[in-house]
């Protein structure tokens, strides 16, 4: 059985490949990437694969039985790109697609992300192919810049209020994906994946203060004020609006999930807040 992994040179895709190599022979894995040179060190077969170029997708998918469709990173273009992949998979004879979606995609207020993910989910459900939807929650790594800024300036800014976040590391999600891809009984199922324990931004500030020795506090701000502050720090205005909208989504509970389906699929607890903060701080040293 050959498993293809799209976006295999990216942050999540690369980790999925590495976890799969622990569970199956590397010869059964195919890295599907837009720039093959970036995947040269993965130790698996590499094929050129560009979501936005549908003509070459069918040929790249030939011989692949299971496809891990890691969502694209171009907001506004994802659904069209994912549709190309799903159609090519049907033509090429792929037998099962596993898709990395967004936590609570069917109810999230973070419309910049949830709309395209939900549309992709619906396309998979209508494709006639067996599918599995992995609705990934927030990555701890998304806080890296905020954490390092807080160490420097003693403050974390945001618009998340008292909202709670059930975060996990990319590696946690990669482990779960690898387990799903190499086991049975997951067809036509949707999993809400999130960390075992949740925290607020204020609790993140407390943990950061504890580990860094700095007097870090969380400052909650109206959405537009937060976006303006990000722009003043050099963040692109479009991304600033996205990050501010994500914080508002947090305040509404969109990134909290208590079902612990991620740790069940992993077969081990998810990474704790203290361990994640320690890892981020260590990387900056």
N, C-alpha and C positions, 0 to 999 in steps of 0.2 A: 504494500500500500504506500503510495507516494502522497506526502503532505506538502502543499504549497503554502507559503507564508508571504502575504503581500506586505509592502513597507518594511521588509526584513532588515534594512539598514538603518531604520529609525529607532527611536528610544525604546518603544514597546516591542516592536517587531524583532529587533535584535535579541532582546531578552527571551522572547518566546522561542526563537531558534535555539538559543543556548540551553534552555530548559528541555526542549524536545530532544536534543542530542543526548541528554541523560537518560531518556526513556526509550529511544529507538535508534536504529542505525542511521548515521549521518547520510548514508547513500539514499535513504528514503525521503530526504528533505530537499525542497527546492525553494531557494530564496528568490522572490519576485520583486524586483526593485527598478526604480526609474533610472538610476545610475549604477550599473553593475560594478564599476570600480570601487564604489563605497562598501560593497559586500564581499570584497576579495578575501578578507580574513576570516570569514565565517566557517570555512571548512565544509561547505555543502555546495551542491550545484546552484549556479546563479543564472537567472534568465532575466532579460530586459522586460519590464512590465510598467507601462505608464497608464494610469487610470484614464487620462484624458485622450488617449490615442486608441480608440476601440479596434482599429484594423489589426493590430498586432496581438491582441489579447487572447484570441482563440488559440493561436499557434503556441503561445507561451504556456497555456493551460493544458495542452495535450499530455495525456498520461498521468495527470494529477487526479487522485481519487478524492482527497479531502482538501478543502481550501479554507485557510484562516484569512479572512478578510479584515485586515486592520484598517480602520476608518481613515480616510484621507485627512489632510490637515489644511485644506483650502476652503475656509468657510464661504458658503454661497455657491460652491461648485461640487460639494460632496455628493449630493443625491444623484446628479447627472453622472458623475464619475463612477459611483457605486453601481448604478444601473448598467453602465457599460460592462462592468465586471460580472454582474449576475447573468446578463444575457450571454456573455462569452462563456461563462462556466456551464450554462445549459447546453450550448452548442458543442463544447469540448468534451462533454461527458463526465463532468465533475459530479460526484455522488452525494456530497454533503458540504454545506458551507457553514462555517462558524464565524460570527460577526461581532466585532467589538463596538458596542453601542454606548449609550449614556444612561447612568442611573436614573430611574423613573422617567424615561424618555416620553412616556405617554401622559405624564402629568406635570413635568417640570415647567417652571416659569422661565427657565433660561432658554428662550425661544431661538436665540442665535445658534444654539447647538441642538436642542431637542427636536426642532422641526425636521432637519435633514436626517437625523438618526431615525426618527419615527417613520419617515417616508421610506427609508431604506429597509427598515423592519417589515413594513407592509409589502414592499416589493419582493422581499425574500419569502414572505408567507404566501404570496400569489405566484411564485415562480414554479411551483410544482416540485422543487428540490427539497430534500430534508435539510433543515437548518437548525442552528442553535444560536441564540442571541445572548451575548454576555454584556450586560449593562454595567459598564465600569463606572465606579464612583470617582471621587476626587483623588488625585495623586498628591502625596506629601511633597513631592518634588515641585509642585506648583507654588509652594510657599518659600522656595529657596531665596528668591530675591527679597521678599518681605522680611525673612529672618535675618539676612545679612544687613539689610538696611536698618533693622531694629537694633542690631548690635552696635552699629555705627552711630545711631541717632536716638537710641533709647525709647523708640516709639514704633508701634505697628499701627498703620492707618487702615481704615476700611469702612464698609457699609453693611457689615454682616450682622450687626446688633448682637443679640444673644443666640442667634442661630447656631446649630450644632452641625459638625462635619464628621462623617464617618470615613476618614481617609485611610488609604493604604498606599504602599509603595508600588511603583511600576513592576518591580520584581514579584510582589504578591500576586498581582493580576496576571503576570506572565506564567507563574507556576500553575495557577488555576486553568488558564487556557491550555497549557501543555497537557495537563491531566485530562481535560475534556477531549482534546484531540486524539488522545491515545487510549480512550476507554469507550465503552458503549453505554447506551441508555439515555443519551442526551438529545436525541433527535426531536425536533419540533418543540423544544423547551426554551423558556426565557428565564434567565437568572439575574436577580438584582444583587450586584456585587459591591460590597463596601467593607470597611474595616470593622473589627469586632467591637470597638469602643469609639464613642464620639467625644468631641471637645468643642468648646467655643473659642473664638479668637482671643477672648480675655484669658482663657485657660492656656492657650498657646503662648501668650505673653508671659504668664507666670512660669511656665516650663522653661521658656527661653531665658528668663531672668535667672532662674535657678541654675541653669547649666552654664551660662555665660558670665555670671557675676555682675551683670549690668542691670540697672534699674529700668527694665522694659515695661511699658504699659501699652494697653490697646486704646486707641482713640477712635470712637465711632463717629462717622460723618454722613451727611446726606449724600446721596449718590452722585449728584453733579459736582459737589465740592470735592469728593474723592477723585472723580475723573479729572477735574481741573488740577488737583494736586499731583496726580500721576503725570499729566502733560507737562507741568512745571519741572518735573524731574527728568524730562526727556523721553517719556513714553509716547509712542505714536498715538495720536488722538483716537483712532479706531480701536486700538488695543486697550486704551484707557477706558473707553466706554464699555468694552467687553468685560474687563476686569471688574468694573463698578457694577455692571449688571449681574455678574457672577456672585458678587457679594450680596446683592439684594436677594438673589436666588437662595443663598445660604440662609438669610434671615427668615425665609419662608419655609425652611425645612427641607428643601429639595435635595440636599446632599447628606441627609441623615437617614440611615437605614439600619434597623436592628435585627434583620433576619439571619445574619451571619452565614449567608450562603457562600461567601468568598472563602472563609476559613474551612468550610465543609468541602468545597471543591479542591482547596489546597491540601487538605489533610493535616493542617497545622494552624496555630493561631496567626493572625495577621500582625504586621509590625506595629509596635506600640508607639505612641506619641513621643515618649522619652527617647526611644531608640532612633526614631526618624530625625528628631531635632539634633541628637548627638552626631548622626551621620552627616547631616547638612553642615553643621559647624566644623566637623573634621575635614570636610572637603575644602573649606575655605582657608585652612591653615597651611 
